[in-house]
Amino acid sequence: MAVPELVDGVLAGDRASIGRALTLVESIHPGHQPEVTALLDALSPHASDSHRVGITGVPGVGKSTFIESLGGRLTAAGRRVAVLAVDPTSTVTGGSILGDKTRMLNLANDPAAFVRPSPSAGTLGGVTRTTRESMVVLEAAGYDVVLVETVGVGQSETVVAGMVDFFLVLMLPGAGDELQGIKKGVLELADMIAVNKADGENAPAARTAARDYTAALRLTHPTSPTWTPPVVMCAGLSGEGLDEVWGQVEAHRMALTDSGEWADRRLAQRLAWMWSMVEGRLLADLRADPAVLDLLGVVEADVLGGRTSPSAAALRLLDAFGT
């Protein structure tokens, strides 16, 4: 589809057009970049003021079930919900399962929701290379809540915190004491901690975990002077506590809007996106530079042969790029 036709389809909320637009922005083909730029330039003025919520947690914490239940409640309340679900990419085969549509079957078939699984493709921080661009497409299509589900592999998943308005960390009952919570650097960026699977026989352990994380948060510096990250308990499978979870998300927006921090966060997101694009483009240009390519084989051989250090080799390549 031509870019103007694709733009019209996205703005009309056509699901096929939205899918094609997301596929285009995810493309790594150099020839597609002018189209991607034209698409984003056309859609950006129409991007709604959505609520961007990043959701992270270790594998098995129940992110997909939680999002399925929360998303269903939001669409039932009249919201339009988009989910960007990031799947890990195999370092061996380069493939991803992309099974989130099967794990969120009801939400994926909800007319007021759009679920998009995407491969991490080696990008660190629990997100994809094009998560920001995908959010623009979905917001322009009229989705007023965008949930970003990270890969869920550990403490490195902090990149998403700079892309979203609210950073939610899901924890398991009995996951550890308050010292273990302090070690997890991701908690320092959390706007809220939710102890999931806090129903049935897990309830006592969940209450203990909630107390531990509340104590741990007292020893960290909150990301906002006007917001103290709460610790809540919930159960994605039964839906218990999800109304309180979303109530805290909305209370956070109100508090930061009143203080002016909400607008500041959005400006910081735009600057971070700009520098991310600059860094990505510089790396691509370096890898394609003729002078670097001419030198690359020799430099790699010297590193492998122990004749030069990796740091010295990197400087040689950067010097070649700068000439």
C-alpha positions, 0 to 999 in steps of 0.5 A: 500500500502507498503511504497516503493510503496506509495513513488513511486506513490507520486513521480510520481504524482499519485493523488490516492497515494498522497491521501493515503500518506496524509491519512497515515500521518494524522493517529493517530494510534500508529501502523502507526507511523513507516510507517509515519516515513519511508514515510517522510524519503523517500520523504523529499530528493525529496521535492521541494523548493516550495513557502509555503503561509499561508492564514488566515482571519475571517470566511466570509472574502472569503478565499476559493473564494480567493484561488480558483481564485488565484490558478486558475491564478497560474495553468494557468501560469504553476504553480502546486498548492496544497491547504491544507484547514483546517476545524474546528472540532466540540468539541461536535461530533468530526466531520468536514464538510470538504467542501472545495472541493465543495467551490473550485470546479474548482481548485479541478478538475484542473489537475495541482492542488490538494485540501486537506481538513483536520480536525483541530481535536482540534489542536490550531493555525488554522492548523492541527497536521500534516500540516508540514508532509502534505507539505512534501508529496505535495512538493515531488509530485511536487507541487511548490506552497502550500497554507495553508488555516487556520480555520479562528477563530480569533487571535490565528492563528499564528502557521501557520506563523512559517510553511510557507514562507509568511503569508497573512492576509485577511481582510474585508472592514469596519472591523474596525479602525486602533486601532482594527487592532493593537489589532489583534495580528495576524497582527503583523506576517503578511507579507501582508494584503489584503483587500478582496471583494474590488470591487463594492459598497465595494470599498470606504470602502475597501480604508478606511480599507486599509488606517487604516491598513497601519497606524496600521502597522506603529506601529508594528515591521515587521518580517523582516528588509528587508520587509515592509508588504504592504496593498493591495486591491483585490476581490477574486470573480472577480479576481481584484487585485490578480496579485498584490497580487502574485507579492508581494508574489514573491517580498517578496521571492526575497527580503528575498533570497537576504538578506539570510533570506529565508534560515534562515526561512527554517531552523527555520521551520525545528527546529520548526517541530522537537520540535513540534514532541518532544512535541507531543511524550512526551505528548503521552508517558506521557498519556501512562506511567503505573505510570501515569495511576496508579495515574491518577484516584486518581489525577483527583478525588482530583482535582474534589473534590477540595482536590488539585489544578490543578497545584499541580496535574500536578506536581504529574503526571509529577513526576510520569512520571519522575520516 
